[in-house]
Amino acid sequence: MTDDAVPELRASDADRERVAEVLRDAVAEGRLDMEEFEERLEATYKARTYAELTPITRDLPAPGVTPPPVSMVKEPVESGSWAGRIVGGEGSSTAAVAIMSGFQRKGRWTVPKRFTAVAFWGGGEIDLREANFADREVEINCIAIMGGAQIIVPPGVEVVVRGIGIMGGFDHSQEGVPGDPGAPRVIITGFAFWGGVGVERKLPRAERQRLKEERRRQKLEGGSSTKELYGSHRDALSGLDDAHREAMEEHRDAMRRRHEERRERHEERRERHRERRERRHRDWD
């Protein structure tokens, strides 16, 4: 087989899945946005040959390696991946204020060693799922007065809550969950008066998209199995129907025979009765 013939070879499900994994890594690293990721993922699952798969990952280099025209091999994830997100420095944003308004910190940003959030008659969202961290331990100081703040952390991050609430409160539901080795530690402090600071743990968008695609693929694979099961079940029911019909026919035949036998016996009794009656009349005469 010549090299020119290789792109025309049919791609397998495993080939498509390896390309999909490369795309998921790329969106997690910020190389692709969600719209382009979804477009490329759809093209991946529609691809039938290597020639159709090649352009999808051509512009996505492997870390530290000069990429070939197309890589069908999923690079292993390095251990201690959290280390790459603890970047040092001062942080890209050190404070956020919402007075009768709102604020957001989300996406790719660097959390400083101490971040201060103030919400007065307003609210804010601090999303750490895709954030980098200036230090292994960071503090988020929240002041919520007749307002609130919501802090979203990814799985693996340790959370410690030390805030004080007066006619308000801090969410402690995520405390006590052990962190991953090397993961940052987030300490939440501050004061809430007639307000609240919530903490929730969510998967990053790229991971949720990966799980969604996994469920969709399993659903498609399960659909064919369900059809086969339904077909075999339908055949079994058809066989049971045939057997049931035959049994009913036999039952009806048996009932007809019994009815005929009973009718014949009844006719015989009537005939004997008639003969006895005629003999009595003859004897009287």
Disulfide bonds with the S-S distance in Angstrom:
none
